[in-house]
Amino acid sequence: MHVRVAYSGPRDNFGWLLPTPAGVEVSLSSEVLFDSLDNVFGPQFIFNPIFDPDCPPPPALNSAEDGAMAAPGGGGVQVLSREAVGPYDRVILQADNIDVLRNWLDENEFAIPEAIDPKLQPYIDMGAHFVAIKLNPESDVSDITPLKLVFP
């Protein structure tokens, strides 16, 4: 999946959080790809997930037995990996509830709006991983680059 991240505003207010299945790999993509697609197709897509409470949840995407290490002071948050990816500080984590996820994001200065917290519960319930990004200290909003995510 290639994602063009559109953002304008103060660099310290930039943050992005995406629930994913286990095993996601994140790297940089190219703006040229999106320019080419826009020239040919140019559609706008809006994803509106609907969770039917009458449907049973899918099996857990991952178990905590993958050798992940708990983040210091993070409670029920496991930091599965963290590294610089281009201009981004990218972390992949898993949480057992919204409160510990929110606390970890806030303590680590990931500017993720609290308004999304209620929407995260179905993903936490199914054991999803979360890709969180923010800008590295030496990067600015003008450095924001598309991302490529590869799923198993």
Buried (B, 14 or more C-beta within 10 A) or exposed (E): EEBBEEEEEEBEEBBBBBBBBBBBEBEEBEEEEBEEEEEEEEEEEEEEEEEEEEEEEEEEBBEEEEEBEEBEEBBBBBBBBEEEBBBBBBBBBBBBBBEBBBBBBEEBEBBBEEEEBEEBEBBBBBBBBBBBBBBBEEBEBEEBBBBBBEEE
